[in-house]
Amino acid sequence: MAKTREGELWRHFSELNKIARPSGHEQGALDYIAKVGREAGCEVISDPKVGVIIRAKATAGRENDPAIILQGHADMVPQNDPDVKHEWTKDPIETEEVDGWLKAKGTTLGADNGIGISAALAVITDKSVSHPAIEILATREEETCMGGANALQAGVLRGKILLNLDSEEEGEIYIGCAGGLDVDATFKGTKVETADTDIAIKVSLSGLRGGHSGMDINLGRANANKLMARFLKFAAANYESMLADVQGGNMRNAIPRDATAVLTIDSEDEEDFMEAVVEFEDMFRSEFAETEPGLTFTAEKVETPSTVFYEETTDDLINALQGSPCGPLKMSATVAGLVETSVNLAMVKTEGDEIKVVFLIRSSVESEKEDVASTIDSIYKLAGASVEFNGDYPGWKPRTESKAVEMVGAAMKEVLGREPKITAVHAGLECGIIGAKYEGLDMASFGPTIRHPHSPSEKVNIETVNRFWEILKRILKG
């Protein structure tokens, strides 16, 4: 077994990391995937809404074996540390090895799902791999709206077994996942002139770990928007502050790592206000001493804006944010340690005279997902905001009997020397959407060990990638 980053899988991953591929801008990666397919002599279908489908013929002697679909997504989550400049529409990912892990230099790595896509491509370019007929489905916009999977039409895929290569824990086979729903609440605010005696202070919360809003939601990490809401409520009550601008988070499916707000207060309160910020930083750092050691909360005087949001708008927003459900809401009663329902208060954005609040609800129980959506709808409508629901996608219901799970399990046991763990995941794998369109499609998901996806701390364990590749080859060998 390879002990380093050698072979076709690692070659393809290196090539993908030269290509900018955040959600909505993954066409370069899809072009590379299509190019690999054509050069391997495969049939290639490029769909502007779905992504790329590659059909590879079976290797010699495997022509009568059932076809297998290898599935993953071409896009990645664009996150970088505040002190790292990265142009996500053009800059490559720079990587480094640290203690057996591959990570990026101050950005997300793109192992989610670049490793899975690279493995699928390696199957058709590594001439030593024996396999049946293969379909590779590389989707677009998985990280934002599941756009590629949603656009896939029934009848296009021919295989009856699908292996999703988008999981993140070695030795685990996923046979179910949560569904999701996007919620956007919008406050249309009135602005008034800033008082002559007021000054403006910008408060900044940063240094949080963030992470995947499904996989990491139960790790006790702070949500920047919830912490900022606590301070804004305090400032409004004690200093009659007025809100000029608020910004927090930048991805619906990432736990927000930072937030800022520009407030106006009476100039006579400046010293006391600054002391309050220090006290809040101490309080936040104490509350999250174990999970958020890098947390900082600071304030600086800035140029006073000419207008601020009307007091009622500010109060309505703050109260709604304070009342918003956030984090894990219910644990599964049947799968130990699995979050059943959660919500991520993902973004708060000031855009002109509007303030938008963005949520992502996840649940493996459809009725619970609908209940959380109704709760948010009630809170924000009572506060005077308009509410929209989008991006609803189903969960993936586990199958009690599965040839796909049998195949993956046998190969895992052979490579790892232990029985695999069969479980479900609190994340939005595309299997739920695809399975709803292809009744009877037998699916399983597995992958190498990836830590902290959707954050600049993302890293993948190199040896687990090599074993993941061995497992995939043994599955396909039959």
N, C-alpha and C positions, 0 to 999 in steps of 0.2 A: 504493500500500500504506500502511496506517495506520502512523504513526510514534509514536503514543502509545497509552495504554490506553483505547481507544474501541471502541464496537461491542458487539454482543450477547454475544460470548464474555466480554469483560471485565466486562460488567454482571452476568452470571450468576456469575462468580467472586467479585465483590464481594458479591453476595447470599449465596452459600454461606459466605463468611467471616464473615458475621454470625451463622451458625448453628453451635453446638457440634456436632462430629461425630467424636469419637474412636471407635475400634472398639468396638462394643457399645452405643454411644450415638449412632448416626448416623440415628435415625428422623426427626429434624427435617430433615435434609438430604434424606432420601428423600421426605418429605412435600412439600418444595419442588420436587423433581424431578417428582413426580406432578402437582403443581399447574400447573407450566409445561406439562406434556403436555396436561392437560385444557383449559387456556386456549388452547392451540394447536389444539384440535379433534381431538386424537389419541385413539386407544384406549389406556387406561392399565390395567395390571395391577399391583396392589400385592400382593406376597407377603411374609408375615411372616418367612419364612426366606431367600428369595432376594434380595429388594429390590424394584426397580421395572422393569417392562418397558413401553416406550412404542412404539406402532406408528403411524407417520405415513404417510399416503398419498403417492404420488409427485406431484411438481408436474406441471403441464400438459405433455403431450407425452412424459413419462417413464414412463408407465404400464406399458409392456412391458419395461422394463429390469429386470435382476435386482435383487432387494432386497439391501440391505447392512445388516449389523448393526454398530452403533457401541457399543463396550463399554468400561466403566471401573468404578471402585469409588467408593462414596459416602463411605467413612470415611477417616480420616487417623491418623497416628501422633502421640500427644500427648507432646511433649517441651518443656520450658522450662528456661531458665537458673535456677540456684539462687536468684538474687536477684530473680527475676521471679515475682510471684504471679499464678497463672492458674487459674481454676476451669474445668476442661475440660468439665464437663457443662453449662456455661451461658455462659461468657465468649466474646465474639467474638474473632477474630484481628485484631490491629492491624498494618497494613502500612506500609511506607515504600519509596521508591525510592532506590537508592544506585548511582550510576555505571551506569545502564542495567539494573539488576537490581531486581526486586521481592522484598523480604524481609519477614519479620515482626519485631516488636519483642520479641526475647527468647524467641520460641517457634518451633515448627515452623510453616511457612507454609501447608501444605495444598495446594501446587501438585501434589503427589502425593496424590491424583489429581484434585484439584479443577479443574485446567486441562482435563484430558481430558473430564470430565463437562460442564464449561461449554461446550466446543466442540461436544459432541453436542447439548446443548440449543439452542445458537445455530443449529444447522442447521434446527431446526423453528420457530424464532422469527424468524429473519432472512428476510424475504419475498423478498430478492434471490437467495437460494441455490436453484439448480436441483438437484434430486436425485431418484433413484428412490425406491421404497418404502423406508422406513427403520425399523429396529427399534433402539431404544436399550435396552441392558441395563446398569442401574446396580446393582451388587451391594453387599451389606453384609459387614462383618467380614473384608475381604480382608487387612487388615494383621495380624490375629491368628490366624485359623484358616481362611481362605478359605471362610468359612461360606456366603456367598451362592452362590458358584460350585459348591460341593459339593452344595448343596440343589437346584440347577437340575435339572429333569427332562428327559430326552430327549424330543424331539417338540414342545417349547414354542416354540423359535425356528424361524422359517420361512426365514430367509435362508441362502444357501450361502456367502457371503463375510463374514468378520468382521474388522473393523478394531479392534484393541485400541489405545486411546489412552493407554496407561500407560507409555510409554517416556520416556527422560530425556536424549537426546543428539540434537541436530539433525543431519540428514543421514544418520542410521542407520536401517536397517529391520531389525527383529528377527524372526527366523523360528524361534527356538528358545529355550528357557529351562530353568533347573534345576528339578528336583523338590525336595521338602522333606520333612522328618520332625522332629517334636517329640519330645524326650526329657526326661523328668522323673525325677530321682533324689531319694529322700527318706531322710534319716537320722532314725530315731526315737531320740532321745538320752535318756539318764538324767541328771538334774541332781543335784548335790551341794551342800552348804552351802559358802559362801565361807569361806576361812581367815581367822581373826581378824586376822592381820598383813598381809592383802592390801589393796591399793587398786585402783581401777578406772581405766583409761585408755581414752579413745575415740580411735581413729586414723581419720583421714578422708582419702581420696584423691579429688580432684576436679579440675575444669578440663580434662578430656579432651575431645577433639572428638567422639568417638562416631561416629555415622553409620549408614548402611544396612548391615545385616549381610551383604548380598550384593554390592551395587554398590561398597561402600567397603572390603570385607574385605581387599583386597590393597594398601591404601595405607600399610601399616606403622604404623597407629595402635595405641595401647595399649589393651588390654582391662583395665578396672578390676578385674575379678574375678581375673584372672591375676596382676596386680601385688600385689593384697592377699594372695593366697595365698602369694606369695613371702615377704612380710613375716611373715605368721602362722607360717609354718614356722620362720623365723629366731627369732621371739619364743618359740615353744614350746621350741626347742632351747637357747636361751641364757638364758631367764628363767623357764622352766617356767610360762609363761603359761597361763591357763585362759580359755576362750571363753565369754562371756555372751551375745553377740549379734553377728550379721554380716548385713549388707544390701548388695546390689550390683546395679545395673541395675534397669530397670522395664519393659522390653519385650523380647519374645523375638527380634524381628527388628531390634533396634537394638544396635549395639556399646555396651556399658555405659560410661558416662562418669564414674561415681562409685561409690564403695564406702565403707562404714564398718564398723568392728568395735569392740566393747567387750571389753577383755581385763582380767583381774586379774593382778597381779604382786605380789611381796613389796614392801612399802613401801621397803625399803632399796635396791631396784633402780630407783627412780623416776628419778633424775637420769641414770643410765646409759642407761635405756630411752629417755628423751626425746632424748638425744644420738644414739641409734641411729636414731630416726625422721628426724632431720635428715640423717644420713648416707644413709639410704635415699632421701630426697627428692632429694638431690644425685645419687645413682646413677641413679634413674629419669629425672631431667631430662637427665642426660648421655646415657643410652641413647636417649631419644626427643627429643633436642634439635630435630630438624628437624620432626617430625610432631606433637609435643605441647608447644608452647611455653608453654601455660597450665597445665601440670601442677603441682599442689600436693599435698603429703603432710604432714599436721599431726597433732598429738596434744594432748589436753587431759585433765586430771583430772576425773572425773565421780563422781557418787554411786555407792558400791559396791553392787552388787546382792547380794541375800541368797543367790542360788544361781548356779551356773555349770554348763556342760556337763561331764560326766564326762571325764576325761583321754583315755580311749580313743576316745570319740566325736569329740573335738576332733582327735586325731591322725588318725583315719580320714578325717575330712572334709578336713583340710589335705592329706594325702597324695593323696587322690583328685583334689582341685582341681589340685595340682601336676602330677599325671600326666595330666590331661585334655588331649586334643587341642584345639587352638584356632587359628582363623585359616584361611588358605588351605592346603589339604593337597596339592592336585595341580592343575597347570595343564593346559589342553587341548593335545593334540598336533596338533590340526587347525586350531584357531582361535587365532591369535597373540594373546597377552595375555589370553585368557579363562580365568578360574578354572573348573576342572572340578568340584572338590569342596572344600567348606569346612565348618567348624563354628563356631558362635558360642556361647561360654560366656556366656549372656545374663543370667542372674539367679542370685543366691544370696540366699535369704530365710530368716530365722529366724521361725518361727511357733509360739509356745509351746514345746513340748518337741521340735519337729521343725525340721530344716533342709532346705530344698528347693533343689536345684540344677537349673537349667533350660537346655536346649540347643536350638539349631535347626541341623539338618544340611541342607546344600544340595548337590545334585550333579545333573549332567546324565547321569550313568551310574547306573542303578538299583543295580547290584551294588556299586558303590563306596559309595553311600549306606547300603546294608545293612551293609557292612563297618565303616564308621565307627560305626554304631549298635551293632554287636556289640562293638566296642572299648570304647565308653563303658559298655555293659552289663557287660562283664567287669570293668572297673576299679571300678565302683561296687558291684557285687555282692561283689567281693573285699573291699571296704571296709565291707561290712555294710549297704549301703543297698538299698532296694527300687527297682526301675526300671520305668517305664511308657513306652510308645510311643503317640503320638497324632498326629493331623493329617497323616497320610501323604498326599502328593499327587504325581501324576506330573509328569515333565518334559514339555516340548513338543518333539517330534521334528521337525526341519526337513523341508520338502517340497522336492524338487528342481525341481518345476514348479509354479508358483503364479500364478494370475491376480491374486490380491490383491497379491503382491509386484510384479508387472508394473505394476499401476495406481498403487501408491504410488510406485514408482521413477520412472515417467514424470512424475508430478506433481512430485516432488522435483526432478528434473533441470530441469524447466521453471521452477520458482520459484527454486531455489538456483543454477542454472547449472553444476551439476557432477553427476557420477555419485554415487548414494548408496552407502554402505557397507552391505553385507548381512551380518549377523552374528547371534550369539546373545548372551544376557545371563545373568549369574549371579545371577538373582533369580527369584522365584516368580510369574511372570505367570499370570493365571487361564486363559490359553490352553491350558495343559496339561490342566487339569481339564475345561474345556468341550470341547476337542477329543476327549477320551476318551469323551465322551457323544454327540458328533455326528460319527460317522465320515464322513470326506470333507470336513468343513468346512474351507474355505480361509481361512487366517488370516495376518495380518501386524500388527506392532506398530510404532508410531512416536510421536514426540512432540517437544516443544520441549526446550531445554537447561535441565535442573534440576541444581543442585549441592547436595550434602550433605543429601539427603532423610533423614528420620528423626532429624534433629538440629535444634537451634535455629539453626544456621547455614544451614538450607535457603533457597535462593533460586532464582528463575527469571529467565532472561534475557528481557526484554520483547520485543525485536525478534524473537527466535526464536519466541515465542508468536504474534506477528503473521504470521510466515511459515508457521508450523504451520497456522494458520487458512486461509491462502491455499492451502496444499497440500491440506488436507482439502476445500475447496470445489472445487478442480480435479479431485480424484478423483471426487467426486460428480457433477460436471458431465458426466463421461463423454467 
